[in-house]
Amino acid sequence: MRHLFPAGLMLAFALSSAPARAADDLAALRAEIQALRAAYEARLQALEARLQAAERGAAAAPAPAAQAPAPAATGTPPAAGPAPPTRAATANANTFNPALSLILSGLYTRTSRDPEDYRIAGFARGDDAEIGPGTRGLSLAETELGFSAHIDPWWRGAATIAVTPENEVELEEAFVQTTALGRGLTLKAGRFFSNVGYLNPQHAHVWDFVDAPLAYQAFFGRQLGDDGVQLTWLAPTDTLIELSAEVGRGSGFPGSDTSRNGVGRTSIALHAGGDVGVSHSWRAGVSYIDAKAREQSLLGLDAADAGIDSVFNGRTRVTMLDAVWKWAPDGNPTRTNFKLQAEWLRSVRSGTLNHDPSGANLDGSLRLAQNGAYVQAVYQFMPRWRVGVRTEQLDAGTPDYSAGAGLLGVDGYKPRKHSLMVDYNSSEFSRVRLQFARDKARLGVSDNQLMLQYQMSLGAHGAHGY
């Protein structure tokens, strides 16, 4: 008993101090984990800083020159020459080679009316307008070859060359763009698609339907592109606010090459957008275009819609409203998503018109206001499969022509079209699409159009816009 009492006291003391030691051990473990986390983050930041420095050095390093002979011993130290390329610069010797992309597209078209006679009743078209469903049967649709690369730390360049089904080569875009102007500003110069509206800045392979909406065909001859300069400002706000202004040559429809000094087209566009929760997002905008025309040949303004030629001098002003709303559950569009898209366009043409110069040869002032809109919805109901519907209508308006009332226009006819499509995307680089449309663009004529299209993307291809 004499030995059991001290042992009991020691056991009681050990049991009473066990919780305290456990707490100390936990605190020590937490401190050790915190120290490891801090060391890891510091090391990661250091590695990121080294990577950025190496990338800047690779972009700024000049090509290595041949080694110069050693300077003579004159007592003056040699001038410091460029530092030799770093190991990172040598490893990234391919940095200055442009990224290449190729879009291959094929099409089968079946129509109930001859595409050669296609026109949009009451809407003038230029000589280079691309309207209608194209050629019947099997055809190679437009093929796009793209080049893009950073030129130096301040500029990048890009070009897109299109090969049409008629074996004609067109330079769609070729521009340089700043990368470090600062203050949210970006400057672009060259040939490019205008930033007006929603659909216009996109290349055709990004569209959700095979063809452009009737409003784009009627007012832009398919798509508005030009040679010029564009300045874009992105506001430093949580909500997307983008303002862009452009000046251009104005050689494309609705303008014409004025063959004189100055600017042939100006445009301005304002877009705003943001998120609503985690599953919804939106973007809306307003755009304005002012295009000049000189000795512009126009077809399709006569009341009979017979394609009589007219010559227009003046300007065309186009106002656009666009809106897009997207839904994806929890912000993840890979399995299912939905997009609702709409645009409204109003064109006001004012100036002088020489109607039927080879026949009646009538001269008079002209003012013509026309409207057009489309609404489309696309739903991805399961991975890789989408279905979409688009409805559209135009209003040709009533021309105010001083040379003679009733000579122009289509007596209130409103061209319209309804389309249904389904497509399968085996990956983000391939798509097969089936589209059916009932087209009533021609006066009193319905055209049933069936199109089967494939699109394949090869090489490097940047992310698409919203």
C-alpha positions in Angstrom: 0.0 0.0 0.0 2.9 2.3 0.7 4.0 2.1 -2.9 0.6 2.2 -4.5 -0.3 5.7 -3.2 2.5 7.6 -5.0 1.9 5.6 -8.2 -1.8 6.5 -8.0 -0.9 10.2 -7.7 1.4 10.0 -10.7 -1.3 8.3 -12.8 -3.9 10.9 -11.8 -1.5 13.7 -12.7 -0.8 12.1 -16.1 -4.5 11.7 -16.9 -5.2 15.3 -15.9 -2.5 16.7 -18.1 -3.3 14.5 -21.2 -6.0 17.0 -22.6 -3.5 19.9 -22.3 -0.8 17.9 -24.2 -3.3 17.0 -26.8 -4.3 20.6 -27.3 -0.7 21.6 -27.6 -0.1 18.9 -30.2 -3.0 20.1 -32.2 -1.8 23.6 -32.1 1.6 22.5 -33.2 0.2 20.6 -36.1 -1.9 23.5 -37.2 1.1 25.8 -37.0 3.2 23.4 -39.1 0.5 23.1 -41.7 0.2 26.9 -41.9 3.9 27.2 -42.3 3.9 24.7 -45.1 1.0 26.5 -46.8 2.8 29.8 -46.6 6.0 28.4 -47.9 4.2 26.7 -50.8 2.4 29.9 -51.8 5.6 31.9 -51.6 7.4 29.3 -53.8 4.5 29.3 -56.3 4.5 33.1 -56.5 8.3 33.1 -57.1 7.9 30.5 -59.9 5.1 32.6 -61.5 7.3 35.7 -61.4 10.2 33.8 -63.0 7.9 32.5 -65.7 6.6 36.0 -66.5 10.1 37.4 -66.6 11.2 34.6 -69.0 8.2 35.2 -71.3 9.0 39.0 -71.4 12.6 38.2 -72.1 11.6 35.8 -74.9 9.3 38.4 -76.5 11.9 41.2 -76.2 15.1 39.3 -77.0 16.5 40.1 -80.5 17.8 37.5 -82.8 21.3 36.4 -81.8 24.0 38.1 -84.0 27.3 36.6 -85.1 30.0 36.9 -82.4 32.1 40.0 -83.0 35.9 39.9 -82.7 37.3 41.0 -79.4 38.0 44.7 -79.2 41.6 45.9 -79.3 43.2 46.8 -76.0 42.7 50.6 -76.1 42.2 51.1 -72.4 38.5 51.8 -72.9 36.0 49.1 -71.8 33.9 47.7 -74.7 30.3 48.9 -75.0 27.8 46.6 -73.5 26.0 44.6 -76.1 22.7 42.8 -76.0 22.6 40.0 -73.5 22.5 36.5 -75.0 19.1 34.8 -75.1 18.1 33.2 -71.9 17.3 29.5 -71.7 13.6 30.3 -71.7 14.0 32.4 -74.9 15.9 29.6 -76.6 13.2 27.1 -75.6 10.5 29.4 -77.0 12.2 30.0 -80.3 8.8 29.2 -82.0 7.1 32.2 -80.3 7.3 34.4 -83.4 5.8 31.8 -85.7 2.1 32.6 -86.3 -0.7 30.3 -85.1 -2.5 28.7 -88.0 -6.1 27.6 -88.2 -8.2 26.1 -91.0 -12.0 25.9 -91.1 -13.3 23.3 -93.6 -16.9 23.4 -94.5 -19.1 21.6 -96.9 -22.8 22.0 -97.8 -25.7 20.2 -99.5 -28.5 22.5 -100.5 -32.0 21.6 -101.8 -34.5 24.4 -102.7 -37.9 24.4 -104.2 -37.1 27.7 -106.1 -34.2 28.6 -108.3 -31.5 30.4 -106.2 -30.4 32.4 -109.2 -33.7 34.3 -109.0 -33.4 35.0 -105.3 -34.1 38.5 -104.1 -35.5 40.3 -101.0 -38.6 42.1 -102.1 -38.4 45.9 -101.7 -34.8 45.9 -100.6 -32.0 47.3 -102.8 -28.9 45.2 -103.1 -25.4 46.1 -104.3 -23.4 44.3 -107.0 -21.4 42.4 -104.4 -24.3 41.5 -102.0 -24.3 37.8 -100.9 -27.9 36.9 -100.4 -30.0 33.8 -100.6 -29.2 30.1 -100.0 -26.4 29.8 -102.5 -26.0 27.1 -105.2 -28.1 23.9 -105.2 -26.6 20.4 -104.7 -23.2 19.6 -103.2 -20.7 22.4 -102.8 -17.7 23.3 -100.9 -18.8 26.1 -98.6 -16.5 28.9 -97.5 -13.1 27.8 -96.3 -11.2 30.0 -93.9 -7.5 30.1 -93.4 -6.4 32.1 -90.3 -3.0 33.5 -89.1 -2.4 35.2 -85.8 0.7 36.0 -83.7 2.1 38.5 -81.3 4.4 40.9 -83.1 6.2 42.3 -80.0 5.1 43.2 -76.5 2.8 46.0 -77.8 1.2 44.6 -81.0 -0.4 41.5 -82.4 -1.5 40.7 -85.9 -4.2 38.5 -87.5 -5.5 37.7 -91.0 -8.3 35.5 -92.3 -8.3 34.4 -95.9 -11.6 33.0 -97.3 -11.9 30.7 -100.3 -15.4 30.8 -101.7 -17.3 28.0 -103.4 -16.7 29.8 -106.8 -12.9 29.4 -106.2 -12.4 33.1 -105.5 -10.0 34.1 -102.8 -11.1 37.0 -100.5 -9.2 38.7 -97.7 -11.8 38.9 -95.0 -9.7 40.3 -92.2 -6.1 41.6 -91.9 -5.3 43.8 -89.0 -2.9 44.8 -86.3 -4.1 45.4 -82.7 -2.5 46.8 -79.6 -1.9 44.6 -76.6 -0.6 47.0 -74.0 -2.2 50.4 -74.6 -3.5 50.6 -71.0 -6.5 52.2 -69.4 -8.8 49.7 -71.0 -8.1 50.9 -74.5 -7.4 48.8 -77.6 -6.6 50.1 -81.1 -7.1 48.1 -84.2 -6.2 49.1 -87.8 -6.6 47.3 -91.1 -9.5 45.3 -92.5 -11.9 43.8 -90.0 -15.6 43.0 -89.3 -17.3 45.9 -87.7 -18.0 45.6 -83.9 -21.7 46.7 -84.4 -24.5 44.4 -83.3 -24.0 40.9 -82.0 -23.6 38.6 -85.0 -21.6 41.0 -87.2 -18.1 40.7 -85.6 -18.3 36.8 -85.7 -17.0 34.7 -88.5 -19.6 32.6 -90.2 -18.5 29.3 -88.7 -19.5 30.6 -85.3 -23.1 31.2 -86.3 -25.8 29.0 -84.9 -27.5 28.7 -88.3 -26.1 28.1 -91.8 -27.0 31.5 -93.2 -27.1 35.1 -92.0 -30.5 36.6 -91.0 -32.5 38.3 -93.7 -31.9 41.7 -92.0 -28.1 41.3 -92.3 -28.5 40.3 -96.0 -30.8 43.2 -96.8 -28.9 45.9 -94.9 -25.2 44.8 -95.2 -25.2 42.4 -98.1 -24.5 39.6 -95.5 -21.9 41.2 -93.1 -20.4 44.6 -92.6 -16.6 44.7 -93.0 -14.3 47.5 -94.0 -10.8 49.0 -94.1 -10.3 51.4 -91.2 -9.4 52.0 -87.6 -11.2 51.0 -84.5 -10.8 52.2 -80.9 -12.3 50.1 -78.1 -12.6 51.1 -74.4 -13.4 48.5 -71.7 -14.6 50.2 -68.5 -13.0 49.1 -65.2 -16.3 47.9 -63.7 -17.8 44.6 -62.5 -20.5 45.0 -65.1 -19.2 44.7 -68.7 -19.3 48.1 -70.4 -17.6 48.3 -73.8 -17.6 51.3 -76.1 -16.1 51.1 -79.6 -15.8 53.7 -82.4 -14.7 53.1 -86.0 -13.8 55.1 -89.1 -13.5 53.3 -92.4 -13.2 53.6 -96.1 -16.9 52.7 -96.5 -16.3 50.7 -99.7 -18.8 47.9 -98.8 -22.6 47.9 -98.8 -24.5 50.0 -97.7 -21.7 52.5 -98.6 -19.6 52.6 -101.7 -16.0 53.6 -102.5 -16.2 57.4 -102.8 -12.7 57.6 -104.5 -11.9 60.7 -102.6 -10.0 61.8 -99.5 -11.7 61.4 -96.2 -13.9 58.8 -94.4 -16.6 56.9 -96.1 -18.1 55.2 -93.0 -18.3 55.9 -89.3 -19.9 53.7 -86.6 -20.2 53.6 -82.8 -21.3 50.7 -80.6 -22.0 50.4 -76.9 -22.4 47.0 -75.2 -23.1 46.1 -71.6 -23.5 42.7 -69.9 -23.2 40.7 -66.7 -24.2 37.7 -64.7 -27.4 37.0 -62.8 -26.6 34.5 -60.2 -24.4 31.6 -61.2 -26.6 30.2 -64.0 -27.7 33.2 -66.0 -25.8 35.9 -68.0 -26.7 38.6 -70.5 -25.4 41.1 -73.0 -27.2 44.0 -74.7 -26.1 46.8 -77.0 -26.9 49.6 -79.4 -25.0 50.5 -82.5 -25.1 53.3 -85.1 -23.6 53.3 -88.7 -23.3 56.2 -91.1 -22.2 55.2 -94.6 -21.7 57.4 -97.7 -22.5 56.3 -101.3 -21.4 57.8 -104.5 -22.6 56.5 -107.9 -23.8 53.4 -106.1 -25.5 50.8 -108.4 -28.6 49.4 -106.7 -31.0 46.6 -107.9 -34.4 45.7 -106.7 -36.0 49.1 -105.8 -38.7 49.0 -108.5 -42.3 48.2 -107.6 -42.3 45.2 -109.9 -39.2 43.9 -108.2 -37.8 43.2 -111.7 -34.2 44.1 -110.9 -34.1 47.4 -112.8 -30.8 49.2 -112.2 -30.7 52.5 -110.3 -27.8 54.8 -109.3 -27.8 56.4 -105.8 -25.8 59.2 -104.3 -26.2 60.0 -100.6 -25.9 58.3 -97.3 -27.4 55.4 -95.3 -27.8 55.4 -91.6 -28.4 52.1 -89.7 -29.4 51.8 -86.1 -29.1 48.4 -84.4 -30.3 47.0 -81.1 -29.1 43.6 -79.9 -29.6 41.4 -76.9 -28.5 37.9 -75.8 -29.4 35.9 -72.7 -27.7 32.6 -71.8 -28.5 29.9 -69.2 -26.4 27.1 -68.0 -27.0 25.2 -64.8 -24.5 26.3 -62.2 -22.6 28.0 -65.0 -21.5 24.7 -66.6 -22.7 24.6 -70.3 -21.0 21.2 -71.1 -24.2 19.1 -70.6 -27.1 21.5 -71.2 -27.5 25.2 -72.0 -29.9 27.6 -73.6 -29.3 30.8 -75.6 -31.9 33.4 -76.6 -30.7 36.0 -79.2 -32.4 38.9 -81.0 -31.5 41.9 -83.1 -33.4 44.8 -84.6 -32.1 47.0 -87.4 -33.5 50.2 -88.9 -32.0 51.7 -92.1 -32.7 55.2 -93.4 -31.4 55.9 -96.9 -31.5 59.6 -98.1 -30.0 61.3 -101.1 -30.7 61.4 -104.9 -31.6 58.5 -107.1 -31.3 58.1 -110.9 -33.9 55.4 -111.7 -33.5 53.2 -114.7 -30.6 55.1 -116.3 -30.7 53.0 -119.5 -34.4 53.6 -119.9 -36.7 56.1 -118.1 -33.6 57.9 -116.7 -35.6 59.6 -113.9 -33.8 61.8 -111.3 -35.2 62.8 -107.9 -34.6 63.0 -104.2 -35.1 59.8 -102.2 -35.8 59.0 -98.6 -36.5 55.4 -97.6 -36.8 54.0 -94.0 -36.8 50.2 -93.6 -36.8 47.8 -90.6 -35.8 44.2 -89.9 -35.5 41.9 -87.0 -34.9 38.3 -86.0 -35.3 36.2 -82.9 -33.6 32.9 -82.4 -33.3 30.3 -79.6 -30.8 27.4 -79.4 -31.1 24.7 -76.8 -28.4 22.0 -76.0 -30.7 19.3 -74.6 -27.9 16.8 -74.0 -24.1 16.7 -74.5 -23.2 17.2 -78.2 -26.8 17.7 -79.4 -28.5 21.1 -80.0 -31.7 22.2 -81.6 -32.6 25.8 -82.7 -35.4 27.9 -84.2 -35.2 31.3 -85.8 -38.0 33.6 -87.0 -37.4 36.8 -88.9 -39.3 39.6 -90.7 -38.6 42.7 -92.7 -40.5 45.9 -93.4 -39.6 47.4 -96.8 -41.3 50.7 -96.0 -42.7 53.2 -98.5 -40.1 55.1 -100.6 -40.5 58.9 -100.8 -39.3 59.5 -104.4 -39.8 62.9 -105.9 -39.5 61.7 -109.4 -42.6 59.7 -109.2 -44.8 58.1 -106.6 -45.4 54.4 -106.9 -42.4 53.7 -109.1 -40.5 52.2 -106.2 -41.4 49.8 -103.4 -43.5 46.6 -103.1 -46.8 47.9 -101.7 -46.4 46.9 -98.1 -45.1 43.4 -98.6 -43.1 42.1 -95.6 -40.5 39.5 -96.4 -40.2 36.8 -93.7 -38.5 33.5 -93.0 -38.7 30.7 -90.4 -35.9 28.2 -89.8 -35.3 25.0 -87.8 -32.0 23.4 -87.2 -30.4 20.5 -85.3 -26.7 19.9 -85.0 -24.3 17.3 -83.6 -20.9 18.3 -82.2 -18.7 15.3 -81.7 -16.1 17.7 -80.2 -15.5 21.5 -80.0 -13.7 21.2 -83.4 -16.4 19.4 -85.5 -20.0 20.0 -86.3 -22.7 18.5 -88.5 -25.9 20.5 -89.0 -29.2 19.9 -90.6 -31.4 23.0 -91.3 -34.8 23.5 -92.8 -36.2 26.9 -93.7 -39.4 28.3 -95.3 -38.3 31.4 -97.0 -40.8 34.1 -98.2 -38.4 36.8 -99.1 -39.6 37.0 -102.7 -42.9 38.6 -103.5 -45.7 36.0 -103.4 -43.2 33.1 -103.5 -42.4 30.5 -100.9 -39.1 28.6 -101.0 -38.5 25.5 -99.0 -34.8 25.2 -98.3 -33.0 22.1 -96.9 -29.3 22.3 -96.0 -26.9 19.8 -94.6 -23.6 21.2 -93.5 -20.3 20.1 -91.9 -17.7 22.3 -90.3 -14.3 21.1 -89.1 -11.6 23.2 -87.4 -8.0 22.3 -87.7 -5.0 23.9 -86.0 -4.8 26.6 -83.4 -8.1 28.5 -82.9 -8.8 31.2 -80.3 -11.8 31.2 -78.0 -14.9 32.8 -79.4 -16.6 35.8 -77.9 -19.7 35.8 -75.7 
